Amino acid sequence: MSTERKRDEIVRYEPATRINHWIVAISFVLLALSGLALFHPALFWLTNLFGGGPWTRILHPFIGLVMVIAFVFLGAKLWHENVMQPRDWQWLRQIKDVVNNREDALPEVGKYNAGQKLLFYAIVLCLIGLLLSGIVIWRAYFAVYFSVEVIRFASLLHAFCAFVLICAIIVHIYAAIWVKGSVKAMTRGTVSYGWAWKHHRLWFREATRAQRK
Ligand code: HEM
C-alpha cells in the first residue's frame, strides 16, 4: 500500500492525534459497557466481558483514568480550533439550513463547525464531572474520605454525566457517519478537497495555502 498522499487530499489529523483519539474512543466503549454493567442488575451480564463482577469493578475506574488522561492530550491539542467565533453563533442561528443540507447558505466553517465545538465542550464538562464524582465513589481508595451524603450525590452526578456523555457520543458517531468522508479523516488522516470545500471551507483555504508554501 502506498503511503504517498494523493494530490487532492489534505491532512486533517497527524498519526499521533489519531492514535490519541482512538485510545479515547476504545476506552469510552469499555467504560460504557462496564459502567452499564454496574449500573443496573439487568445489564450485569455485561460483566462477562471483563472477567466477572469483581474484575469489572476493579477495571472500570482505571480505564476511566486512561480515558481522562488521553482526552487531556487530545483536548489540549484541539482546544484552539474549538474556540467559539462570531461566525459559529450565526451558524447556530441558521440551524434549519444545517439540518436541511443547505451548507452554501451558512457562514464559512473553520476546522470545526459550531455543533462540533459545542459537543467538544459537552465532552469536557462530562469528563470533569465523571472524574471528580468517580474519585469520590472509588471505594478501594478514596470513598472512605467522604460522607454517605457526598457519596450518594457523587453517584447521581456520575450516572448523570455518563448518560449525557453516552448521548453526546451517539450524536458524534452519527455525525461522523452522516457526513460522508469524515471517518476517513480519523482512520487515514486525510480528507478530499471536495469534503473540505463543502464542509469546512475556511479551513480548506487555510490548509491549502499552508500546503502550497
Ligand atoms: C466510538 C466511536 C467514535 C468514532 C467513530 C469517532 C469518530 C470521529 C471522527 C470521524 C472525527 C473527525 C471529525 C472531523 O474531523 O470533522 C472525530 C473527531 C473527534 N472525536 Fe471522535 N469518534 C468516536 C469516539 C469519540 C469519543 C469517545 C470521544 C471523546 C470522549 C471523541 C472525541 C473527539 C474529538 C474531541 C474530536 C475532534 C472534534 C472536535 O474537537 O470538535 N470521539 N471523531
Residues whose N, C-alpha, C, O or C-beta is under 5 A from the ligand:
A	BS01	HEM	V24 A25 F28 L78 K111 Y112 Q116 K117 F120 I123 I169 I173 A176 S182 V183 A185 M186
